[in-house]
Amino acid sequence: MTTVIKIGGSLEADPHRRRALLTAIGDGAHGRCIVVPGGGAFADAVRAAQARERFGDAEAHRRALDAMSDAAGIFRGIEPRLAQSLEPWAETAPARIRVWNPRGLRGGHPDIPETWDVTSDSLALWLATRIRAERCVLVKSIDVPQGQDPVALAQEGIVDGAFPGFAAKFEGAIEIWGPQCRVAVETRTAA
């Protein structure tokens, strides 16, 4: 089983939890994994620069990918057993545990809008769909109530606006891990 685990940038505020999670992944506690880093403070700096310099969303998206790339480097510094992966969908003999560096998407991809509606949450689902992962986990700094669907999560600002569309394309299980509880996201589709 392959799991995509997105570790939110908000976990920068809880470095012990982030380190423990990365160590557990390195130990193989979650099986075959690809870690997707949130942009954290790097992405916040992009938002601030966009407001100050007034560049467009496409440029902001590319800089946010760079922010995620920088976070991937930090994750590898915390857990050196993570192998860097630029294109996990193209690997013929993938490492058991790796961290995705999304810098390769800077040139754009037809499935990914270049707006703030797409953050690392949706990119994790896009990657999980692309590699046919069985599960996609979003690690958040907050707990979410049981029984939430992707639309409700987006409306509450827990995930980005594009998340429901990416969730509809993903055939695996989606979970959100908060500090105290792990919740399955309701992804039932109408018959």
KOLPATOR-9215 format. One line per field, with one value per residue: residue number from 1; residue in three letters; x, y, z of N, C-alpha, C, O in turn. Coordinates in steps of 0.1 Angstrom, whole numbers. Last residue first. Example, Ala and Ser with C-alpha at 12.3 -4.5 7.8 and 13.67 -1.06 7.14 Angstrom:
BEGIN
num [2	1]
residu [SER	ALA]
n.px [128	132]
n.py [-22	-57]
n.pz [71	78]
ca.px [137	123]
ca.py [-11	-45]
ca.pz [71	78]
c.px [129	132]
c.py [0	-33]
c.pz [79	78]
o.px [134	142]
o.py [11	-33]
o.pz [80	85]
This chain:
BEGIN
num [191	190	189	188	187	186	185	184	183	182	181	180	179	178	177	176	175	174	173	172	171	170	169	168	167	166	165	164	163	162	161	160	159	158	157	156	155	154	153	152	151	150	149	148	147	146	145	144	143	142	141	140	139	138	137	136	135	134	133	132	131	130	129	128	127	126	125	124	123	122	121	120	119	118	117	116	115	114	113	112	111	110	109	108	107	106	105	104	103	102	101	100	99	98	97	96	95	94	93	92	91	90	89	88	87	86	85	84	83	82	81	80	79	78	77	76	75	74	73	72	71	70	69	68	67	66	65	64	63	62	61	60	59	58	57	56	55	54	53	52	51	50	49	48	47	46	45	44	43	42	41	40	39	38	37	36	35	34	33	32	31	30	29	28	27	26	25	24	23	22	21	20	19	18	17	16	15	14	13	12	11	10	9	8	7	6	5	4	3	2	1]
residu [ALA	ALA	THR	ARG	THR	GLU	VAL	ALA	VAL	ARG	CYS	GLN	PRO	GLY	TRP	ILE	GLU	ILE	ALA	GLY	GLU	PHE	LYS	ALA	ALA	PHE	GLY	PRO	PHE	ALA	GLY	ASP	VAL	ILE	GLY	GLU	GLN	ALA	LEU	ALA	VAL	PRO	ASP	GLN	GLY	GLN	PRO	VAL	ASP	ILE	SER	LYS	VAL	LEU	VAL	CYS	ARG	GLU	ALA	ARG	ILE	ARG	THR	ALA	LEU	TRP	LEU	ALA	LEU	SER	ASP	SER	THR	VAL	ASP	TRP	THR	GLU	PRO	ILE	ASP	PRO	HIS	GLY	GLY	ARG	LEU	GLY	ARG	PRO	ASN	TRP	VAL	ARG	ILE	ARG	ALA	PRO	ALA	THR	GLU	ALA	TRP	PRO	GLU	LEU	SER	GLN	ALA	LEU	ARG	PRO	GLU	ILE	GLY	ARG	PHE	ILE	GLY	ALA	ALA	ASP	SER	MET	ALA	ASP	LEU	ALA	ARG	ARG	HIS	ALA	GLU	ALA	ASP	GLY	PHE	ARG	GLU	ARG	ALA	GLN	ALA	ALA	ARG	VAL	ALA	ASP	ALA	PHE	ALA	GLY	GLY	GLY	PRO	VAL	VAL	ILE	CYS	ARG	GLY	HIS	ALA	GLY	ASP	GLY	ILE	ALA	THR	LEU	LEU	ALA	ARG	ARG	ARG	HIS	PRO	ASP	ALA	GLU	LEU	SER	GLY	GLY	ILE	LYS	ILE	VAL	THR	THR	MET]
n.px [-252	-227	-200	-183	-163	-154	-123	-116	-93	-77	-69	-51	-40	-53	-53	-77	-78	-93	-87	-89	-95	-100	-117	-127	-105	-104	-127	-122	-98	-99	-97	-81	-93	-106	-126	-152	-153	-136	-152	-175	-163	-154	-173	-170	-171	-157	-140	-104	-78	-49	-27	-27	-20	-38	-33	-45	-41	-32	-21	-16	-2	-23	-35	-15	-12	-37	-34	-13	-25	-44	-25	-9	-34	-54	-63	-43	-35	-32	-47	-37	-37	-16	10	41	67	68	69	93	90	81	95	84	103	99	105	113	120	110	118	108	91	72	59	77	97	115	123	147	142	146	165	169	148	156	164	140	126	141	134	107	107	115	93	73	84	81	53	51	61	39	19	27	24	-3	-13	10	23	25	42	26	12	34	47	28	28	55	54	38	56	74	59	43	40	40	53	44	60	50	56	49	43	44	68	94	110	102	77	88	101	79	66	85	87	61	60	80	72	47	48	50	25	17	23	14	23	6	14	2	9	5	8]
n.py [80	104	92	98	106	119	113	101	114	113	136	155	170	153	140	130	109	92	63	66	79	112	130	144	157	178	192	199	216	242	257	238	231	247	264	256	248	225	208	206	192	168	162	149	130	145	177	180	197	213	211	180	160	141	113	90	57	43	59	65	87	105	107	118	143	154	154	173	195	202	209	229	245	263	288	305	290	274	242	213	199	209	226	245	247	237	211	205	211	194	167	145	121	86	52	34	45	28	21	38	69	86	95	112	133	140	131	122	100	101	98	122	143	170	173	167	190	209	202	207	235	241	232	250	272	266	267	295	304	295	310	336	335	332	356	384	409	429	433	429	405	389	388	374	350	343	339	317	298	298	289	264	245	210	182	149	118	87	54	22	24	38	31	35	53	76	80	86	110	126	126	139	164	174	175	194	217	233	252	238	229	244	230	195	169	144	113	87	53	22	-12]
n.pz [-65	-53	-33	-3	13	43	58	90	113	144	170	180	159	129	98	76	47	20	0	-37	-60	-69	-80	-58	-49	-67	-60	-32	-35	-43	-19	8	41	59	53	52	25	26	41	25	3	15	46	79	99	128	128	132	149	134	119	99	73	52	32	10	-3	-24	-54	-81	-89	-93	-68	-53	-66	-60	-32	-29	-41	-21	-1	-11	-31	-52	-51	-59	-91	-117	-117	-131	-155	-170	-154	-152	-145	-119	-114	-102	-75	-55	-41	-17	-1	7	13	-6	-39	-70	-97	-116	-115	-123	-101	-88	-96	-75	-43	-19	8	42	61	75	87	86	60	47	55	41	15	16	18	-8	-21	-12	-25	-51	-52	-48	-72	-88	-77	-83	-111	-112	-99	-104	-82	-62	-41	-18	-23	-29	-4	11	-2	3	30	32	21	43	64	45	24	31	14	12	11	4	17	27	63	86	98	89	100	86	99	125	118	111	136	152	139	143	171	175	163	157	138	115	109	88	66	68	50	34	23	5	6	-9	0]
ca.px [-253	-241	-205	-193	-161	-165	-131	-118	-107	-76	-77	-57	-31	-51	-48	-71	-78	-87	-92	-85	-103	-91	-109	-137	-110	-93	-125	-133	-97	-99	-110	-82	-86	-96	-112	-147	-161	-132	-139	-176	-169	-145	-169	-169	-182	-160	-151	-117	-86	-62	-25	-31	-16	-34	-34	-39	-46	-45	-20	-26	6	-13	-43	-20	-1	-33	-45	-12	-14	-49	-36	-3	-23	-46	-73	-43	-41	-22	-48	-34	-47	-30	4	26	63	69	56	91	96	72	99	82	96	105	100	102	124	109	122	106	102	81	51	75	87	109	117	140	148	137	162	177	148	151	174	152	122	141	148	111	102	124	106	72	83	94	60	46	69	53	18	26	38	5	-14	-2	25	13	47	35	4	24	54	31	16	50	63	33	44	79	64	46	49	33	55	42	56	55	50	55	45	33	56	85	111	115	77	79	108	89	59	81	99	66	51	82	83	48	46	62	32	13	32	11	25	10	12	7	2	13	0]
ca.py [69	100	99	91	109	113	123	98	114	110	126	145	167	165	137	142	111	104	69	60	67	103	122	136	146	168	187	190	203	232	257	248	227	237	269	260	260	237	212	213	206	178	159	161	131	133	168	183	185	213	215	194	162	155	118	103	66	38	56	55	74	103	102	105	133	152	146	159	189	196	199	216	246	250	278	301	300	282	257	221	195	212	213	243	250	252	216	202	221	197	181	150	134	97	65	30	43	39	14	24	61	81	87	98	128	151	126	132	102	104	86	119	129	164	176	158	176	209	202	194	227	245	226	236	272	267	254	286	307	290	296	332	336	322	343	375	399	428	435	440	417	391	394	388	357	344	350	330	302	302	303	270	256	222	192	162	130	99	67	29	17	40	29	26	40	70	76	74	98	123	121	126	155	172	166	180	210	222	257	245	221	249	240	210	175	158	121	101	64	35	0]
ca.pz [-74	-56	-45	-10	-1	36	50	76	108	129	164	189	170	138	112	82	61	25	12	-24	-57	-62	-89	-66	-41	-67	-73	-36	-29	-53	-27	-2	29	65	52	65	30	18	46	38	1	9	32	70	89	120	132	124	147	141	133	102	87	54	46	11	8	-18	-40	-77	-86	-103	-79	-49	-66	-74	-38	-24	-48	-34	1	-10	-22	-52	-48	-45	-83	-110	-119	-119	-144	-174	-157	-153	-159	-122	-118	-116	-84	-67	-44	-31	0	0	18	3	-26	-60	-85	-118	-109	-133	-110	-83	-104	-84	-56	-27	-5	31	53	63	85	99	70	45	59	56	19	13	29	3	-24	-9	-10	-46	-54	-37	-60	-90	-76	-69	-105	-118	-93	-106	-93	-71	-54	-19	-19	-39	-16	15	-1	-11	25	38	14	29	64	57	22	30	23	5	19	-2	18	16	51	78	106	82	106	83	85	123	123	101	124	155	139	130	164	181	157	166	152	119	119	101	70	67	64	33	36	3	12	-9	0]
c.px [-261	-242	-220	-198	-172	-164	-142	-127	-107	-90	-74	-64	-37	-42	-45	-66	-72	-89	-85	-92	-99	-100	-101	-129	-119	-97	-115	-132	-109	-99	-110	-94	-88	-87	-102	-132	-157	-140	-133	-162	-170	-151	-160	-167	-181	-171	-152	-127	-99	-69	-38	-28	-18	-32	-30	-43	-38	-50	-33	-24	-3	-6	-33	-28	-6	-22	-41	-22	-11	-37	-41	-14	-18	-34	-66	-54	-39	-28	-37	-36	-46	-40	-11	22	48	65	56	78	94	78	91	87	96	97	107	96	112	114	122	109	98	91	59	67	84	97	111	135	140	145	152	174	155	152	169	163	133	137	149	126	107	120	115	85	82	94	74	52	64	62	32	26	38	19	-6	-1	13	16	37	38	13	16	44	38	19	37	59	41	38	67	69	49	52	44	46	43	55	50	57	48	52	34	43	72	102	117	91	78	100	98	69	74	94	77	56	72	85	59	46	61	46	20	29	21	24	11	16	4	10	4	9]
c.py [73	89	95	99	101	117	115	108	110	107	125	134	156	161	151	138	124	106	82	67	61	91	111	127	137	156	176	184	194	218	246	247	238	232	259	265	265	250	224	217	213	192	170	156	142	136	156	173	189	200	216	198	177	156	132	109	79	48	51	50	63	90	97	98	119	142	144	150	175	190	193	205	231	252	264	291	296	294	264	236	204	208	215	229	249	256	231	207	218	207	185	164	140	110	76	43	40	35	24	16	46	71	81	89	113	146	138	126	113	107	88	107	125	149	170	160	166	195	201	192	213	237	229	228	258	267	255	272	298	292	290	317	332	322	332	362	390	420	434	444	430	404	397	395	372	353	353	341	315	306	307	285	264	234	204	173	142	110	77	43	25	33	30	23	30	56	70	70	86	111	117	119	141	162	163	170	196	213	246	249	227	241	245	219	190	164	135	108	77	45	12]
c.pz [-86	-66	-47	-22	-9	22	42	69	93	124	149	182	179	149	119	96	65	40	15	-12	-44	-57	-82	-76	-49	-59	-74	-50	-33	-48	-38	-11	19	53	57	65	43	23	39	43	15	7	26	56	80	110	123	129	140	139	141	116	89	69	46	25	7	-8	-34	-63	-82	-101	-90	-60	-63	-75	-53	-30	-42	-42	-12	-6	-21	-42	-47	-41	-68	-102	-111	-122	-132	-164	-160	-156	-162	-136	-121	-122	-99	-76	-56	-31	-14	2	11	9	-17	-46	-74	-105	-111	-128	-121	-92	-99	-92	-63	-40	-12	18	42	55	73	98	84	55	58	61	34	18	28	16	-13	-11	-5	-31	-49	-39	-48	-78	-78	-68	-91	-112	-98	-99	-93	-83	-65	-33	-21	-36	-27	3	2	-11	10	32	19	21	51	56	35	29	21	15	10	6	8	16	40	64	97	88	98	89	81	108	121	105	114	143	142	129	150	174	163	161	162	134	122	112	84	72	62	48	34	16	9	-3	0]
o.px [-264	-234	-224	-200	-169	-165	-139	-137	-98	-97	-69	-66	-30	-37	-37	-74	-64	-100	-73	-101	-106	-110	-96	-135	-119	-94	-117	-135	-107	-101	-121	-101	-96	-76	-90	-127	-158	-134	-127	-161	-167	-144	-159	-160	-191	-180	-149	-124	-104	-67	-38	-25	-11	-41	-19	-55	-27	-62	-44	-24	2	-3	-35	-27	-3	-23	-43	-19	-7	-40	-41	-11	-22	-25	-72	-54	-34	-26	-34	-27	-54	-51	-17	31	43	60	46	76	94	70	94	82	106	86	119	84	100	113	132	104	87	99	55	68	88	88	102	141	128	154	149	179	150	155	178	170	135	143	157	129	110	129	123	89	88	104	79	55	72	70	36	32	47	25	-1	9	6	11	39	38	8	13	45	35	13	36	60	36	33	68	68	43	63	55	44	35	64	38	69	36	59	27	33	65	103	124	91	79	106	101	69	76	99	78	55	77	90	57	46	71	53	21	38	28	32	2	28	-8	22	-8	18]
o.py [65	89	84	111	98	128	105	112	115	99	134	123	148	149	158	134	130	104	83	75	51	92	102	117	125	145	166	172	182	208	242	236	247	228	263	269	277	260	233	228	225	201	180	146	145	145	157	162	200	193	220	189	185	154	136	110	79	47	55	38	52	82	87	86	109	133	132	138	166	180	181	193	223	260	254	287	285	305	260	242	203	214	222	221	251	267	237	207	227	212	180	173	140	109	76	44	45	24	28	5	41	65	72	77	104	153	145	118	113	115	80	105	124	143	165	151	158	190	194	182	206	232	220	219	254	261	245	265	294	284	281	312	326	312	323	358	389	423	438	455	440	412	408	407	381	362	364	352	323	316	319	292	270	232	208	173	144	112	76	44	34	36	25	14	18	48	60	58	75	103	106	107	132	153	152	159	187	202	248	251	222	245	250	216	197	163	138	109	78	46	13]
o.pz [-95	-76	-43	-21	-21	18	36	75	86	129	142	188	185	150	114	104	58	45	12	-14	-39	-51	-89	-80	-48	-63	-81	-52	-36	-56	-42	-10	21	55	60	75	46	24	45	49	16	10	33	54	73	113	111	133	141	129	152	124	83	77	41	28	3	-4	-39	-60	-79	-111	-96	-63	-70	-83	-58	-34	-50	-49	-13	-9	-29	-45	-42	-30	-66	-106	-100	-128	-123	-164	-152	-161	-173	-138	-125	-134	-107	-85	-67	-23	-21	7	9	11	-21	-42	-69	-103	-108	-135	-128	-91	-106	-94	-58	-46	-12	18	34	44	62	108	91	59	67	70	40	24	38	23	-8	-3	4	-25	-44	-29	-40	-74	-71	-59	-86	-109	-91	-93	-83	-94	-77	-37	-25	-45	-33	0	-4	-19	6	29	11	14	47	48	36	33	9	25	2	7	5	14	43	55	101	84	101	83	74	105	117	96	108	141	136	121	145	171	156	156	174	141	131	124	91	82	56	56	32	20	10	-6	8]
